[in-house]
Amino acid sequence: MEPEPLVPPEPEVSDPGEPGDPEPMDPEPLVPPEPELPGPMDPEPLELDPLVDESPERERVPRVVPLLLLPDPLPD
Protein backbone atom coordinates (compact mmCIF):
# COMPACT_ATOMS: atom_id res chain seq x y z
CA MET A 1 0.00 0.00 0.00
CA GLU A 2 1.33 3.43 -0.96
CA PRO A 3 0.92 6.30 1.53
CA GLU A 4 -1.49 8.97 0.38
CA PRO A 5 0.10 12.34 -0.54
CA LEU A 6 -0.43 15.02 2.09
CA VAL A 7 -1.40 17.63 -0.53
CA PRO A 8 -3.65 16.49 -3.32
CA PRO A 9 -2.32 17.46 -6.76
CA GLU A 10 -4.16 20.40 -8.27
CA PRO A 11 -5.71 19.56 -11.61
CA GLU A 12 -4.47 21.71 -14.46
CA VAL A 13 -7.48 23.56 -15.83
CA SER A 14 -7.21 25.60 -19.00
CA ASP A 15 -10.28 27.75 -18.55
CA PRO A 16 -10.67 30.20 -21.41
CA GLY A 17 -13.04 32.22 -19.24
CA GLU A 18 -16.45 33.53 -19.99
CA PRO A 19 -16.91 35.65 -23.11
CA GLY A 20 -17.68 38.74 -20.98
CA ASP A 21 -14.69 38.34 -18.64
CA PRO A 22 -11.93 40.95 -18.90
CA GLU A 23 -8.47 39.88 -19.99
CA PRO A 24 -6.46 38.40 -17.12
CA MET A 25 -3.82 40.85 -15.94
CA ASP A 26 -0.19 39.82 -16.02
CA PRO A 27 1.29 39.34 -12.57
CA GLU A 28 3.63 42.14 -11.55
CA PRO A 29 7.31 41.23 -11.67
CA LEU A 30 8.89 40.52 -8.31
CA VAL A 31 11.86 42.76 -9.11
CA PRO A 32 10.98 46.28 -10.25
CA PRO A 33 12.74 47.33 -13.45
CA GLU A 34 15.81 49.48 -12.84
CA PRO A 35 15.59 53.09 -14.03
CA GLU A 36 17.57 53.78 -17.15
CA LEU A 37 20.80 55.47 -16.16
CA PRO A 38 22.78 57.41 -18.75
CA GLY A 39 25.73 55.30 -19.76
CA PRO A 40 29.18 56.57 -20.71
CA MET A 41 28.29 56.34 -24.41
CA ASP A 42 25.06 58.33 -24.09
CA PRO A 43 25.34 61.94 -25.31
CA GLU A 44 24.78 64.61 -22.70
CA PRO A 45 21.54 66.56 -23.03
CA LEU A 46 22.01 69.61 -25.20
CA GLU A 47 21.83 72.87 -23.30
CA LEU A 48 20.46 75.88 -25.07
CA ASP A 49 22.83 78.78 -25.47
CA PRO A 50 21.42 81.67 -23.40
CA LEU A 51 22.68 84.16 -26.02
CA VAL A 52 20.68 82.52 -28.80
CA ASP A 53 17.03 83.47 -28.84
CA GLU A 54 14.98 80.54 -30.14
CA SER A 55 11.62 82.25 -29.80
CA PRO A 56 9.61 81.90 -33.02
CA GLU A 57 7.72 85.17 -32.43
CA ARG A 58 10.62 87.40 -33.39
CA GLU A 59 12.61 87.26 -36.56
CA ARG A 60 16.08 85.92 -35.88
CA VAL A 61 18.66 88.69 -36.27
CA PRO A 62 22.36 87.83 -36.44
CA ARG A 63 24.51 89.44 -33.78
CA VAL A 64 26.85 91.59 -35.85
CA VAL A 65 28.80 94.59 -34.61
CA PRO A 66 28.68 97.31 -37.24
CA LEU A 67 32.10 98.46 -38.40
CA LEU A 68 31.15 102.09 -37.79
CA LEU A 69 31.09 101.56 -34.04
CA LEU A 70 34.61 100.16 -33.90
CA PRO A 71 37.36 102.60 -32.90
CA ASP A 72 39.68 103.88 -35.59
CA PRO A 73 42.94 101.98 -35.86
CA LEU A 74 45.99 103.75 -34.55
CA PRO A 75 48.04 105.43 -37.26
CA ASP A 76 51.41 103.86 -38.08
C-alpha positions in Angstrom: 0.0 0.0 0.0 1.3 3.4 -1.0 0.9 6.3 1.5 -1.5 9.0 0.4 0.1 12.3 -0.5 -0.4 15.0 2.1 -1.4 17.6 -0.5 -3.6 16.5 -3.3 -2.3 17.5 -6.8 -4.2 20.4 -8.3 -5.7 19.6 -11.6 -4.5 21.7 -14.5 -7.5 23.6 -15.8 -7.2 25.6 -19.0 -10.3 27.8 -18.5 -10.7 30.2 -21.4 -13.0 32.2 -19.2 -16.5 33.5 -20.0 -16.9 35.7 -23.1 -17.7 38.7 -21.0 -14.7 38.3 -18.6 -11.9 41.0 -18.9 -8.5 39.9 -20.0 -6.5 38.4 -17.1 -3.8 40.8 -15.9 -0.2 39.8 -16.0 1.3 39.3 -12.6 3.6 42.1 -11.5 7.3 41.2 -11.7 8.9 40.5 -8.3 11.9 42.8 -9.1 11.0 46.3 -10.3 12.7 47.3 -13.5 15.8 49.5 -12.8 15.6 53.1 -14.0 17.6 53.8 -17.1 20.8 55.5 -16.2 22.8 57.4 -18.8 25.7 55.3 -19.8 29.2 56.6 -20.7 28.3 56.3 -24.4 25.1 58.3 -24.1 25.3 61.9 -25.3 24.8 64.6 -22.7 21.5 66.6 -23.0 22.0 69.6 -25.2 21.8 72.9 -23.3 20.5 75.9 -25.1 22.8 78.8 -25.5 21.4 81.7 -23.4 22.7 84.2 -26.0 20.7 82.5 -28.8 17.0 83.5 -28.8 15.0 80.5 -30.1 11.6 82.2 -29.8 9.6 81.9 -33.0 7.7 85.2 -32.4 10.6 87.4 -33.4 12.6 87.3 -36.6 16.1 85.9 -35.9 18.7 88.7 -36.3 22.4 87.8 -36.4 24.5 89.4 -33.8 26.9 91.6 -35.9 28.8 94.6 -34.6 28.7 97.3 -37.2 32.1 98.5 -38.4 31.2 102.1 -37.8 31.1 101.6 -34.0 34.6 100.2 -33.9 37.4 102.6 -32.9 39.7 103.9 -35.6 42.9 102.0 -35.9 46.0 103.8 -34.6 48.0 105.4 -37.3 51.4 103.9 -38.1 
